Amino acid sequence: DTPAFEAKPVTREAPKGTRAGLFQSQFTMQLSKSSAACSKIQAERSVLPHASMPRAPRNVVQPNSDCVGSVLPRRVHSTRTCAVAAPPAPTTAAGMSSALGSRELLPGFSVVIAGAGISGLTLALSLLKRGVKVQILERDLTAIRGEGKIRGPIQIQSNALAALEAIDLEAAAEIMRHGCITGDRINGLCDGVSGDWYCKFDTFHVAVDRGLPVTRVINRVALQEVLAEAVLRYGGPDVIQGGCHVVSYDEFKDTMGQPRVAAVLEDGRRVEGDLLVGTDGIWSKIRKQLLGDTPANYSNYTCYTGISDYMPADIDLVGYRVFLGSGQYFVSSDVGEGKMQWYAFHQEKAGGQDDPGQRKARLLKLFGHWNYNVVDLIKATPETDVLRRDIYDRAPVASWAQGRVVLMGDSAHAMQPNLGQGGCMAIEDAFQLANDLVDVVGKAVKQGTRVDIKGCLKRYQSQRMMRVATIHGMAGMAALMATTYKAYLGEGMGPLSWIADLHIPHPGRVIGQQILKLTMPAVLGWVLGGNTEHTDKARIPHCKIGDKPRHFHEADFPLLMADSGAAMAERAGADWLLVAERVVGGSSSHMAPAHAPVHASHTPALAMAGAQFAQAASVSRSQQPAIASHQQESHSDNGGGSRQQHYGLPPFEYKGTYMNQAPPCKSSGKPTVTVGSCPSCHVVVAEGGAGQQHAQVVQEGPGRFVLQDLGAGSGTWVNGLRIERGTQRALSPGDVLEFGRHPAAEVFRVKLQHLSYGSPDVHGDRYQLVNEGAMMSVA
C-alpha cells in the first residue's frame, strides 16, 4: 500500500519470539496466502464483465433524458480535503455488463436503490458482482462528485473495510490506497483543558489480531467515486441515474399478477423492481412512508467542523483524539497530506446561527481556554472553511421493512458521529442484505419457486438490529459522557466552586476512567471485530504490510499506551516552545483570561474571554489582512440597532523562545532559558512583579524540562498554582506559566511544535507576527 506520507525508517528489529517479532514474521506469509485465497473466493462470487453492449434498463417507465444516461462522476475535489490519487477509469461500454446476460442470477429480477450514498453504492456493487440487476436513483449527483460542496473525510474502520474486502477486493484495495491510516498510532480521549490523556485506544492490535485491515480516514468524495466506478464497471453506464428524486413508493401487481414495487419520482415517473431499498439518508422519504412522519431526535449538540493545513507536533504518534469538557467536546484527526480535520461540539438549542465571519470568534469564546492542541487547530483554519450543523439521529425502531420495501444505513438507523461508525454500519448493512438476497434468489432459481422477499428481509433485520442498536446507543452515550464530564471536584457546585482550585480529581471522572480502561479493549474488539463471523466467510483474515506503524516500532505500543504523556512528548521529536500571544495592536493582557486554566473562577474567565474575542473581532480593518469587501456586512444586534462586524479573526503575534534550542548554562552546561524583566533575559516579562532574573527553564534531557524559581520577584505560578520560592517544577506540554502575579497580564504557555514549522521570527523580547505551526494566525 502507498503510505499517506513518507515513513521514517525503522532500524530496530523486533525481538524474536515476542508478539512483535511474531507479527513481523507472519505479515508476508499471511499476505501471500490470503491474496491467493481471496482471489479464488472473489472469482467464485464475481460476475465477470460481459462483452455485449449494454442495453437500456427495462424497468424505467416513461423514460426521460434528464434521468436516463451515463452519469460517470467527474473528479472534482475540494482543495480543503485530504489529497487522493485518481483511481483507474472503468472499462469501456463494450466491456460492461449492464445486461448481465448469462451471468444474471435470475433474469428479470431487479432491485431499485433510492440514493447513491455509501450504503446504496456498496449494496449495488455487491449485488451486481453476484448477478443481481440493480438501478440506483440519485437526486443530486454532486453527492458523488462533491461539486460546490465541502464534503470532508470519513472514518472507515476495520469492520467496514473487512466488509468491503469481502464484497470486492479491487475496490477495497483502491479505497485503502486512498485512505490515511490512523489506526497504526495511539488514539483516545483527553481532558480538554489540560490535554492529559484520559483513556487511550489501541485499535491496531484489535484489527491485526483478527486479520482485519487497520482503520483509515478517506475523503468522502473519493470513497463514493471508487464505489461508483466499480458499480459502473459491473452494471454499465445506465446503472446510476441522476436527477431522480424519489418521493414515495407504490406496491402493486403486474399484468401477470406478480407483486412488484415502484419508486415514484418527484416528476411523476415510476421506476419498477422486485425490491426497493431506501438508502436516502436521515430525512428519507422512503422511511417517512414506511414508518410514518416521525421527527428526528436532536442530540442537544451543534457541531462546528473544519480542515486545517496544520500538523500537531505528535502527529507521528497520535492518529485521532477526543478532548472532553463539560457540555462540549472536540475531536481532531489526521487526514493525511499535512491536514487535520476537527469537530467542535457544543451543547445548545437547535437552530442557532452565527453572524457572518464570526464562527471562529465564537469557537474561541467556547474553547479558547482549552489545551493548545484545540486552540491552534481552530486558529489555523480559515473562517471560510468552518462549517456548522446541528446533530440529529433516529431512535432505533423494531422494523426496517414492509412488503417489498426495506431501509438501510442512515434511513434505518441514523446515529451520532461520536464513534465514527455511521458509515461503517451502512457498509455492514449492505454486505448483509446483499448476501441474504442472493441466497434467496439462488434458492428460488434452484427450486423453481418465487423469491422469498419476506424471509430475506426478516433475516436481514434479525442479523443487523441488535448490533446496530447497541452501537447506536454507544454513540449516544459518548455525548452523554461529555455532558456530565467534570475534571475537578467543585466544578458546577456554585458557592463551593472554590474547591476546584485545589485540583482534586472529580470522583466521577476517576471512576469513569477506570471503567473505560477496563472495558475498552473488549468494546473495541466487539465493535471492530464483531462482524467477522459473516465477513470471514467471504475473505481470508490477513494483515497488510502497509498497515504497520510507520513512525515507531510495533513493539513500542505497550509503552506508549501505558505512558501518561512524558514518553510520548520525548518521542515526538518536536520543538518545545515557551510563548505568549496577543492580538495585533492590542495588549497582551487581553490574552490572559482566555488561556488561564479553568478552575473555581472559570465562569468569569469565560465571560472575559468572550469580551476579549468580541473586541478582537472589531479590530479596525487596517489591522487585518485584506479580505474581499463582500465579506464585511452590517447586522442587527439584540437591541435592534446596527453594528459593524469584520470577517474572521484579527492576526495574532507572539513572543517567546525555543526551549530546546537554548544555549548551555555556564555553571551546569545544560541548555537553559532565563526568564525575567531584565532586557538581557532570553524571555523578557513585562509583568511588574517579575524579578530581573526571575526563573529558569532547564533541559534535563530529550523532552524533559524543569522550571526553576530563582526566588526573585513576587512568585511563579504553573497552571494557576504557585510553586514555592526557590523550588523546581517539571514542565509538560500545555502548562500555563505566570511570573510575578496571578492572574498575570502576560501569560506564557509551553507548546510542542512540529519540527517542520521552525521559524527565526520568534523573539523573547518583543512580539512578532510568525504565522507558522503552533503560532499560526489565519483570518
Sequence and secondary structure as in RCSB ss.txt:
>XXXX:A:sequence
DTPAFEAKPVTREAPKGTRAGLFQSQFTMQLSKSSAACSKIQAERSVLPHASMPRAPRNVVQPNSDCVGSVLPRR
VHSTRTCAVAAPPAPTTAAGMSSALGSRELLPGFSVVIAGAGISGLTLALSLLKRGVKVQILERDLTAIRGEGKI
RGPIQIQSNALAALEAIDLEAAAEIMRHGCITGDRINGLCDGVSGDWYCKFDTFHVAVDRGLPVTRVINRVALQE
VLAEAVLRYGGPDVIQGGCHVVSYDEFKDTMGQPRVAAVLEDGRRVEGDLLVGTDGIWSKIRKQLLGDTPANYSN
YTCYTGISDYMPADIDLVGYRVFLGSGQYFVSSDVGEGKMQWYAFHQEKAGGQDDPGQRKARLLKLFGHWNYNVV
DLIKATPETDVLRRDIYDRAPVASWAQGRVVLMGDSAHAMQPNLGQGGCMAIEDAFQLANDLVDVVGKAVKQGTR
VDIKGCLKRYQSQRMMRVATIHGMAGMAALMATTYKAYLGEGMGPLSWIADLHIPHPGRVIGQQILKLTMPAVLG
WVLGGNTEHTDKARIPHCKIGDKPRHFHEADFPLLMADSGAAMAERAGADWLLVAERVVGGSSSHMAPAHAPVHA
SHTPALAMAGAQFAQAASVSRSQQPAIASHQQESHSDNGGGSRQQHYGLPPFEYKGTYMNQAPPCKSSGKPTVTV
GSCPSCHVVVAEGGAGQQHAQVVQEGPGRFVLQDLGAGSGTWVNGLRIERGTQRALSPGDVLEFGRHPAAEVFRV
KLQHLSYGSPDVHGDRYQLVNEGAMMSVA
>XXXX:A:secstr
   SS      S   TTSHHHHHHHHHHHHHHHHHHHHHHHHHHH      S     TTEES  TTTSS      
   TTS           GGG  SS GGG SSTT EEEEE  SHHHHHHHHHHHHTT EEEEE S THHHH TTS 
  EEEE HHHHHHHHHH HHHHHHHHHHSEE TTSEEEEEETTT  EEEEE HHHHHHTTT    EEEEHHHHHH
HHHHHHHHHH TTSEESS  EEEEEEEE TTS EEEEEEETTS EEEESEEEE   TT HHHHHHH     EEEE
EEEEEEEES   TTTTTEEEEEEEETTEEEEEEEEETTEEEEEEEEE  TT    TT HHHHHHHHHTTS HHHH
HHHHTS GGG EEEEEEE    S SEETTEEE THHHH   GGGS HHHHHHHHHHHHHHHHHHHHHHHHHHT  
  HHHHHHHHHHHHHHHHHHHHHHHHHHHHHHHH  SBTTTT GGGGGGGGG  B HHHHHHHHHHHHHHHHHHH
HHHHTTHHHHTTTS     GGGS SSS GGGHHHHHH  SHHHHHHT  EEEEEEEEETTS GGGTHHHHS  ST
THHHHHHHHHHHHHHHHTS GGGS    GGG  EEE TTS EEE  SS   EEEEEEEGGG  B TTT SBEEEE
ESSTTSSEE   TT  TT EEEEEEETTEEEEEE S TT EEETTEEE TT EEEE TT EEEESSSS SS EEE
EEE GGG  TT  SSS B   SGGG    
